[in-house]
């Protein structure tokens, strides 16, 4: 798939994966937080921590969140300049080459249905590694303003630029319309269904209520033959300067009898949910 090849060539750091994913959480609460390492990284744009209330946005939880700013310009898949193309990414604490019992990634993103205009949006991917430790496939939320409405859909493709065709037609046009501005959780659930990778792309409101779900799967993604563990969370494009994000997490489905790991995953879930 052209998108998977392009995203792999862009995010080429940290190729060696750990055997099994470990839980990860970043809530941007540390006032001295800076990008780098296996956490969030600057990439053709900057990510920076801000205090709650910055630009009128209260953090999803706690006293801080992050914004994506200083957007760079790259060429999209058609060779056209794309502002905000190939933006910031996280490695969720490190890549993994083993599927285990599955995992879930989530990220809170502030959606402004009142002030964004047609042509503004982003593609956000949470990707799977192959069992060889290399990139396997992207699972992408395609988000954008179309005809004065803020729409959320999901696919395995990104043009590294705004594309209202994907937003409105992917999954047979099964998109969600966001009415209210605020924090929303973009959740990817990586499951083993009959020996094949199946990923649920779930959109939740600020109370955790499921608003919309899309399932993406390919018969080629066999477990454990082809699919390994987690890879990046990545904005393949974002043309909204100052896009606010919060509460990055990766929780691992524990193997049977793994009480300690379940407890840690439960702690992550508790920290990121609102009252």
PyMOL commands that set and color helices and strands:
alter all, ss='L'
color gray80, all
select helices_A, chain A and resi 2-10+54-56+164-173+259-272
alter helices_A, ss='H'
color red, helices_A
select strands_A, chain A and resi 24-26+40-41+46-51+64-69+73-75+81-83+89-90+103-111+121-130+135-146+149-155+176-178+182-193+196-204+210-222+227-238+243-252
alter strands_A, ss='S'
color yellow, strands_A
deselect
rebuild
show_as cartoon
